[in-house]
């Protein structure tokens, strides 16, 4: 299939994939339209056609990162819903296991996570994009899912508990993908956190 026959949505996704790899492996300053064309294996000018400015190129990257993380969170919500079944309840251990699985899923997207952290650190001149990576729509969706999960497990759904959990998961992913933890301890840490909430109630 020639590049002209590739559907527009697929070309944009291919460009986003290439741009994310560049940021993850070479930093934000290496992100240029020409570099993305080459990394994506597409003709010169393809990136400029789909994202005319650097701001538009960064928007493409951030939008794709948001979409992928939202899909991960929604997948966890679906599995939790299945576990709850007709009783609308789940055990704390089951919740911890699913959240540990979410850390696994996010950590498997190593380039995505490295690109996200690099963008958060370097996008001082793009506060709106930076905010979306830190606490935008993905955070809101994750918050909603966490509230539902806490409720199903019989845990208090106050904002502090939920925000702390989201921060904890983010830290565990950072440890796994950037710091390079040699021991997978996320399940144990998440379970200890959830049990701590139970003991406080």
ZAVOKOL-129540 format. One record per atom (N, C-alpha, C): residue number from 1; atom name; x, y negated, z. Coordinates in steps of 0.05 Angstrom, whole numbers. Each point is the difference from the previous one (the first is absolute). Layout:
<recs>
REC pos site     xx     yy     zz
REC NUM   CA      X      Y      Z
...
</recs>
This chain:
<recs>
REC pos site     xx     yy     zz
REC   1    N     17     24      0
REC   1   CA    -17    -24      0
REC   1    C     18    -25      0
REC   2    N     -5    -18    -19
REC   2   CA     16    -25     -1
REC   2    C    -10    -18     23
REC   3    N     17    -20      6
REC   3   CA     -7    -18     22
REC   3    C    -25    -16     -7
REC   4    N     -5     -5    -25
REC   4   CA    -24    -15     -8
REC   4    C    -26     17      5
REC   5    N      3     26      3
REC   5   CA    -23     17      4
REC   5    C     -5      5     30
REC   6    N     18     -9     17
REC   6   CA     -3      4     29
REC   6    C    -22    -20      9
REC   7    N    -21     10     14
REC   7   CA    -21    -18     10
REC   7    C     12    -22     17
REC   8    N    -13    -23     -1
REC   8   CA     10    -24     15
REC   8    C      4      6     29
REC   9    N    -20     13     13
REC   9   CA      2      6     28
REC   9    C     24     18      6
REC  10    N      6     19    -18
REC  10   CA     23     17      4
REC  10    C     26    -15     -3
REC  11    N      1    -19    -19
REC  11   CA     24    -16     -4
REC  11    C      5    -17     25
REC  12    N    -20    -12     11
REC  12   CA      3    -16     24
REC  12    C     10     17     24
REC  13    N    -11     24      2
REC  13   CA      9     18     22
REC  13    C     29      8     -4
REC  14    N      7      5    -25
REC  14   CA     28      8     -6
REC  14    C     19    -23      6
REC  15    N     -8    -24     -7
REC  15   CA     16    -24      7
REC  15    C      2     -4     30
REC  16    N    -22      4     14
REC  16   CA      0     -3     29
REC  16    C     19     21     13
REC  17    N     -2     25    -10
REC  17   CA     18     21     10
REC  17    C     29     -8     -3
REC  18    N      7    -10    -24
REC  18   CA     28     -8     -6
REC  18    C      8    -24     18
REC  19    N    -17    -19      3
REC  19   CA      6    -24     16
REC  19    C      4      8     29
REC  20    N    -16     18     10
REC  20   CA      3      9     28
REC  20    C     27     14      4
REC  21    N      7     17    -19
REC  21   CA     26     14      2
REC  21    C     23    -20      0
REC  22    N     -1    -21    -17
REC  22   CA     21    -20     -1
REC  22    C      3    -14     27
REC  23    N    -23     -9     11
REC  23   CA      1    -14     26
REC  23    C     10     18     22
REC  24    N     -9     25      0
REC  24   CA      8     19     21
REC  24    C     30      6     -1
REC  25    N     11      2    -24
REC  25   CA     28     10     -2
REC  25    C     20    -23     -5
REC  26    N     -9    -23    -10
REC  26   CA     19    -21     -6
REC  26    C     -7    -27     12
REC  27    N    -23     -2     13
REC  27   CA     -8    -25     12
REC  27    C    -17    -18    -17
REC  28    N    -13    -19     13
REC  28   CA    -19    -17    -14
REC  28    C     13    -17    -22
REC  29    N     25     -8      5
REC  29   CA     13    -17    -19
REC  29    C      6     14    -27
REC  30    N      0     26      1
REC  30   CA      5     15    -25
REC  30    C    -25      4    -17
REC  31    N    -23     -9     11
REC  31   CA    -25      3    -14
REC  31    C     -3    -21    -22
REC  32    N      4      7    -25
REC  32   CA     -4    -17    -23
REC  32    C    -18     14    -20
REC  33    N    -11    -15    -18
REC  33   CA    -18     12    -20
REC  33    C     16     19    -18
REC  34    N     24     -7     -7
REC  34   CA     16     17    -18
REC  34    C      8     26     15
REC  35    N      7     -3     26
REC  35   CA      7     24     15
REC  35    C    -23     19      3
REC  36    N    -24    -10      3
REC  36   CA    -24     17      2
REC  36    C     -5     14    -27
REC  37    N      2    -15    -22
REC  37   CA     -3     12    -27
REC  37    C     18     24     -3
REC  38    N     25     -3      7
REC  38   CA     20     21     -3
REC  38    C     -6     23     18
REC  39    N     -6     -6     25
REC  39   CA     -5     22     20
REC  39    C    -25     16     -7
REC  40    N    -19    -14    -13
REC  40   CA    -25     13     -7
REC  40    C      2     14    -27
REC  41    N     22     -5    -15
REC  41   CA      3     12    -26
REC  41    C    -19    -11    -20
REC  42    N     -7    -26      2
REC  42   CA    -19    -13    -18
REC  42    C     15    -22    -15
REC  43    N    -11     -8    -23
REC  43   CA     13    -21    -16
REC  43    C      4    -26     15
REC  44    N     21    -14     -7
REC  44   CA      4    -27     11
REC  44    C    -24    -17     -4
REC  45    N     -8    -15     20
REC  45   CA    -23    -17     -2
REC  45    C    -26     12     11
REC  46    N      0     26      6
REC  46   CA    -24     13     10
REC  46    C     -7    -11     27
REC  47    N     20     -3     18
REC  47   CA     -6    -10     27
REC  47    C    -10    -29     -2
REC  48    N     13    -16    -17
REC  48   CA     -8    -28     -2
REC  48    C    -29     -2    -11
REC  49    N     -8     19    -16
REC  49   CA    -28     -1    -11
REC  49    C    -20      5     23
REC  50    N      7     19     18
REC  50   CA    -19      7     21
REC  50    C      3    -17     25
REC  51    N     23    -12      4
REC  51   CA      5    -17     23
REC  51    C     18    -23     -9
REC  52    N    -12    -22     -8
REC  52   CA     15    -21    -15
REC  52    C     20    -14     18
REC  53    N     -4     -2     26
REC  53   CA     18    -14     18
REC  53    C     11     19     21
REC  54    N     20    -10     14
REC  54   CA     11     17     22
REC  54    C    -21      4     21
REC  55    N    -15    -21      6
REC  55   CA    -22      2     20
REC  55    C    -20     22     -8
REC  56    N     -6      1    -26
REC  56   CA    -19     21    -10
REC  56    C     12     28      2
REC  57    N     27      1     -4
REC  57   CA     13     26      3
REC  57    C      0     10     29
REC  58    N      5    -19     18
REC  58   CA     -1      7     28
REC  58    C    -28      8      9
REC  59    N    -20    -14    -12
REC  59   CA    -28      7      6
REC  59    C     -6     28     -9
REC  60    N     11      8    -23
REC  60   CA     -4     27    -11
REC  60    C     11     21     19
REC  61    N     24     -6     11
REC  61   CA     13     19     19
REC  61    C    -17      2     26
REC  62    N     -6    -23     11
REC  62   CA    -15      0     26
REC  62    C    -27     13     -4
REC  63    N    -14     -6    -22
REC  63   CA    -26     13     -5
REC  63    C      1     30     -1
REC  64    N     21     10    -13
REC  64   CA      3     29     -3
REC  64    C      7     13     27
REC  65    N     17    -13     16
REC  65   CA      7     10     27
REC  65    C    -25      1     17
REC  66    N    -17    -21     -1
REC  66   CA    -25     -1     15
REC  66    C    -18     23     -8
REC  67    N     -3      4    -26
REC  67   CA    -19     20     -9
REC  67    C      9     28      9
REC  68    N     26      6     -1
REC  68   CA     10     26      7
REC  68    C     -4      5     30
REC  69    N      6    -20     17
REC  69   CA     -3      3     28
REC  69    C    -29      3      8
REC  70    N    -17    -15    -13
REC  70   CA    -29      3      5
REC  70    C    -10     28     -6
REC  71    N     10     12    -22
REC  71   CA     -8     27     -7
REC  71    C     10     20     22
REC  72    N     24     -4     10
REC  72   CA      9     17     22
REC  72    C    -18     -2     24
REC  73    N     -7    -24      8
REC  73   CA    -17     -5     24
REC  73    C    -28     12     -5
REC  74    N    -11     -3    -24
REC  74   CA    -26     11     -5
REC  74    C      0     30      0
REC  75    N     22     12     -9
REC  75   CA      2     29      1
REC  75    C     -1     10     28
REC  76    N     14    -14     18
REC  76   CA     -1      8     29
REC  76    C    -29     -3     10
REC  77    N    -13    -21     -7
REC  77   CA    -28     -5      9
REC  77    C    -18     23     -9
REC  78    N      4      9    -25
REC  78   CA    -17     21    -11
REC  78    C      5     26     16
REC  79    N     26      6      5
REC  79   CA      6     25     15
REC  79    C    -11     -2     29
REC  80    N      2    -23     12
REC  80   CA    -11     -3     27
REC  80    C    -30      3      0
REC  81    N    -13    -10    -20
REC  81   CA    -29      3     -2
REC  81    C     -7     30     -3
REC  82    N     16     15    -15
REC  82   CA     -6     28     -2
REC  82    C      5     15     26
REC  83    N     20     -8     15
REC  83   CA      5     13     26
REC  83    C    -22     -6     20
REC  84    N    -10    -25     -1
REC  84   CA    -22     -7     19
REC  84    C    -25     16     -5
REC  85    N     -6      5    -25
REC  85   CA    -23     17     -7
REC  85    C    -26    -12     11
REC  86    N    -18     17      6
REC  86   CA    -27     -9      8
REC  86    C      0    -11     28
REC  87    N     20      6     16
REC  87   CA      0    -10     28
REC  87    C     12    -28      1
REC  88    N     12    -10    -21
REC  88   CA     11    -27     -1
REC  88    C     22     -4     21
REC  89    N     14     22      8
REC  89   CA     21     -2     19
REC  89    C     24     16     -9
REC  90    N     24     -9      8
REC  90   CA     25     15     -5
REC  90    C     16     -1     26
REC  91    N     19     19      2
REC  91   CA     17      0     24
REC  91    C     23    -19     -4
REC  92    N     12     -8     22
REC  92   CA     23    -18     -1
REC  92    C     23     14    -15
REC  93    N      4     26      4
REC  93   CA     21     15    -13
REC  93    C     -5      0    -31
REC  94    N    -25      3     -8
REC  94   CA     -6      0    -29
REC  94    C      6    -27    -12
REC  95    N     -7    -21     15
REC  95   CA      5    -28     -9
REC  95    C     30     -4     -2
REC  96    N     15      9     20
REC  96   CA     29     -4     -1
REC  96    C     12     15    -24
REC  97    N    -10     24     -6
REC  97   CA     11     15    -22
REC  97    C     -5    -14    -27
REC  98    N    -24    -11     -3
REC  98   CA     -6    -15    -25
REC  98    C     16    -25     -2
REC  99    N      4    -14     22
REC  99   CA     17    -25     -1
REC  99    C     29      7     -6
REC 100    N      9     22     11
REC 100   CA     27     10     -7
REC 100    C      2      6    -30
REC 101    N    -21     11    -11
REC 101   CA     -1      6    -28
REC 101    C      1    -26    -17
REC 102    N    -13    -21     11
REC 102   CA      1    -26    -14
REC 102    C     29    -11      0
REC 103    N     14      3     22
REC 103   CA     28     -8      1
REC 103    C     16     16    -21
REC 104    N     -5     26     -2
REC 104   CA     13     16    -20
REC 104    C     -6    -10    -29
REC 105    N    -25     -6     -5
REC 105   CA     -8     -9    -27
REC 105    C     13    -26     -7
REC 106    N      0    -19     19
REC 106   CA     12    -26     -5
REC 106    C     30      2     -3
REC 107    N     12     17     17
REC 107   CA     30      3     -1
REC 107    C      9     13    -26
REC 108    N    -18     17    -11
REC 108   CA      7     13    -26
REC 108    C      2    -20    -22
REC 109    N    -13    -23      3
REC 109   CA      2    -22    -20
REC 109    C     24    -18      7
REC 110    N     23     12      0
REC 110   CA     24    -14     10
REC 110    C      5    -26    -15
REC 111    N     -1      1    -27
REC 111   CA      5    -25    -15
REC 111    C    -21    -21      6
REC 112    N    -25      8      3
REC 112   CA    -22    -19      6
REC 112    C      6    -14     27
REC 113    N      7     16     20
REC 113   CA      5    -12     26
REC 113    C     24    -18      0
REC 114    N     22      9    -13
REC 114   CA     24    -17     -1
REC 114    C     -6    -26    -14
REC 115    N    -16      1    -22
REC 115   CA     -7    -24    -14
REC 115    C    -17    -18     17
REC 116    N    -19     11     15
REC 116   CA    -17    -16     18
REC 116    C     17    -15     20
REC 117    N     18     14     13
REC 117   CA     16    -12     21
REC 117    C     18    -22    -12
REC 118    N     12      6    -24
REC 118   CA     17    -20    -13
REC 118    C    -16    -25     -7
REC 119    N    -24      4    -10
REC 119   CA    -17    -23     -7
REC 119    C     -8    -17     25
REC 120    N     -6     14     22
REC 120   CA     -7    -14     24
REC 120    C     23    -17     10
REC 121    N     24     10     -3
REC 121   CA     24    -14      9
REC 121    C      7    -24    -18
REC 122    N     -5      3    -26
REC 122   CA     11    -19    -19
REC 122    C    -20    -19    -12
REC 123    N    -26      4      4
REC 123   CA    -20    -17    -13
REC 123    C     -7    -24     17
REC 124    N     20    -14      9
REC 124   CA     -6    -24     16
REC 124    C    -14    -22    -16
REC 125    N      5      0    -26
REC 125   CA    -12    -20    -18
REC 125    C    -27      8    -11
REC 126    N     -9     24      8
REC 126   CA    -27     10     -8
REC 126    C    -16      9     24
REC 127    N     -8    -19     17
REC 127   CA    -13      7     26
REC 127    C    -25     17     -4
REC 128    N    -15     -5    -21
REC 128   CA    -25     15     -3
REC 128    C      5     29     -6
REC 129    N     19      5    -18
REC 129   CA      7     28     -6
REC 129    C     13     14     24
REC 130    N     16    -15     14
REC 130   CA     13     11     24
REC 130    C    -21      8     21
REC 131    N    -20    -18      3
REC 131   CA    -21      6     19
REC 131    C    -16     24     -7
REC 132    N     -5      4    -26
REC 132   CA    -15     23    -10
REC 132    C     15     26      7
REC 133    N     26     -1     -1
REC 133   CA     16     24      6
REC 133    C      1      5     30
REC 134    N     -4    -21     16
REC 134   CA      2      3     29
REC 134    C    -28      5     13
REC 135    N    -20    -14     -9
REC 135   CA    -26      1     14
REC 135    C    -22     -8    -18
REC 136    N      0     10    -25
REC 136   CA    -21     -7    -19
REC 136    C    -22     20     -1
REC 137    N    -11      5    -24
REC 137   CA    -22     18     -3
REC 137    C      6     29      9
REC 138    N     25      9     -4
REC 138   CA      7     27      9
REC 138    C     -2      2     30
REC 139    N      9    -21     14
REC 139   CA     -2      0     29
REC 139    C    -29      1      9
REC 140    N    -17    -16    -13
REC 140   CA    -29      0      7
REC 140    C    -13     27     -4
REC 141    N      7     13    -23
REC 141   CA    -11     27     -5
REC 141    C     11     20     20
REC 142    N     26     -2      6
REC 142   CA     11     18     20
REC 142    C    -13     -4     27
REC 143    N     -5    -25      7
REC 143   CA    -13     -7     25
REC 143    C    -28     13      2
REC 144    N    -15     -2    -22
REC 144   CA    -27     11      0
REC 144    C      1     30      3
REC 145    N     18     13    -14
REC 145   CA      3     29      2
REC 145    C      9      9     28
REC 146    N     18    -15     12
REC 146   CA     10      6     26
REC 146    C    -22     -3     21
REC 147    N    -17    -20     -3
REC 147   CA    -22     -4     19
REC 147    C    -19     24     -2
REC 148    N     -7      9    -24
REC 148   CA    -17     23     -4
REC 148    C     12     25     13
REC 149    N     26      3     -5
REC 149   CA     14     24     11
REC 149    C      1      0     30
REC 150    N      5    -24     12
REC 150   CA      1     -2     29
REC 150    C    -28      7     11
REC 151    N    -20    -11    -13
REC 151   CA    -28      5     10
REC 151    C     -7     30     -1
REC 152    N      8     13    -22
REC 152   CA     -5     29     -3
REC 152    C     14     16     21
REC 153    N     24     -9      8
REC 153   CA     16     14     21
REC 153    C     -8     -8     28
REC 154    N    -19    -18      3
REC 154   CA     -9     -9     26
REC 154    C     20    -19     14
REC 155    N     16    -14    -16
REC 155   CA     19    -19     10
REC 155    C    -11    -29     -2
REC 156    N      9    -17     18
REC 156   CA     -9    -28     -1
REC 156    C      9    -13    -26
REC 157    N    -18    -14    -13
REC 157   CA      6    -12    -26
REC 157    C      7    -30      2
REC 158    N     10     -8     23
REC 158   CA      7    -29      3
REC 158    C     23     -6    -19
REC 159    N      2    -26     -7
REC 159   CA     20     -8    -20
REC 159    C     28      6      7
REC 160    N      7     -2     26
REC 160   CA     28      5      8
REC 160    C      8     29     -5
REC 161    N    -17     19      6
REC 161   CA      7     28     -5
REC 161    C      4      5    -30
REC 162    N    -18    -11    -16
REC 162   CA      1      5    -29
REC 162    C     24    -13    -12
REC 163    N      5    -25      7
REC 163   CA     23    -15    -11
REC 163    C     26     14      8
REC 164    N      1      9     25
REC 164   CA     24     14      9
REC 164    C      5     25    -16
REC 165    N    -21     15     -6
REC 165   CA      3     24    -16
REC 165    C     11     -6    -28
REC 166    N    -12    -20    -13
REC 166   CA      9     -7    -27
REC 166    C     30     -9      1
REC 167    N      7    -15     20
REC 167   CA     28     -8      3
REC 167    C     18     24      5
REC 168    N     -9     19     16
REC 168   CA     15     24      6
REC 168    C      5     16    -26
REC 169    N    -21      4    -16
REC 169   CA      3     15    -24
REC 169    C     19    -13    -19
REC 170    N     -2    -27     -2
REC 170   CA     18    -15    -18
REC 170    C     29      4      9
REC 171    N      5     -1     27
REC 171   CA     27      4     11
REC 171    C     10     28     -6
REC 172    N    -17     20      2
REC 172   CA      9     27     -5
REC 172    C      7      5    -29
REC 173    N    -15    -13    -18
REC 173   CA      6      1    -29
REC 173    C     27    -14     -5
REC 174    N      4    -23     12
REC 174   CA     25    -14     -3
REC 174    C     23     17     10
REC 175    N     -3     12     22
REC 175   CA     22     17     11
REC 175    C      6     23    -19
REC 176    N    -20     12    -12
REC 176   CA      4     23    -18
REC 176    C     12     -8    -27
REC 177    N     -9    -23    -11
REC 177   CA      7     -6    -27
REC 177    C     25    -18     -2
REC 178    N      3    -18     18
REC 178   CA     22    -20     -2
REC 178    C     23      7     19
REC 179    N     -7      5     25
REC 179   CA     21      7     20
REC 179    C     11     28     -5
REC 180    N    -18     18    -10
REC 180   CA      9     27     -6
REC 180    C      1     18     24
REC 181    N    -22      1     15
REC 181   CA     -1     17     24
REC 181    C      6     29     -8
REC 182    N     17     13     16
REC 182   CA      7     28     -6
REC 182    C    -19     19     13
REC 183    N    -16     -9     18
REC 183   CA    -20     17     14
REC 183    C    -28    -11     -5
REC 184    N    -18     18     -8
REC 184   CA    -28     -8     -4
REC 184    C    -14      2     26
REC 185    N     -3    -23     13
REC 185   CA    -13     -1     26
REC 185    C    -26    -16      0
REC 186    N    -10     -7    -24
REC 186   CA    -23    -18     -1
REC 186    C    -25     13     13
REC 187    N     -4     26     -5
REC 187   CA    -23     13     12
REC 187    C      0     -1     30
REC 188    N     23      5     12
REC 188   CA      2     -1     29
REC 188    C     -5    -28     11
REC 189    N     11    -20    -14
REC 189   CA     -4    -27      9
REC 189    C    -29     -9     -2
REC 190    N    -12      6    -22
REC 190   CA    -29     -7     -4
REC 190    C    -17     13     21
REC 191    N      5     26      4
REC 191   CA    -16     15     20
REC 191    C      3    -12     28
REC 192    N     25     -8      7
REC 192   CA      5    -12     26
REC 192    C    -15    -27      2
REC 193    N      0    -15    -22
REC 193   CA    -14    -26      1
REC 193    C    -30      4      4
REC 194    N    -12     19    -15
REC 194   CA    -29      5      3
REC 194    C     -7     11     27
REC 195    N     17     17     11
REC 195   CA     -5     11     26
REC 195    C      2    -22     22
REC 196    N     18    -19     -5
REC 196   CA      3    -22     18
REC 196    C    -25    -17      1
REC 197    N    -13     -4    -23
REC 197   CA    -25    -15     -1
REC 197    C    -21     15     16
REC 198    N     -1     27     -3
REC 198   CA    -20     16     14
REC 198    C      4     -2     30
REC 199    N     25      0      9
REC 199   CA      5     -1     29
REC 199    C     -7    -28     12
REC 200    N      1    -21    -17
REC 200   CA     -6    -27     10
REC 200    C    -30     -4      3
REC 201    N    -16     16    -14
REC 201   CA    -29     -4      0
REC 201    C    -13     12     24
</recs>
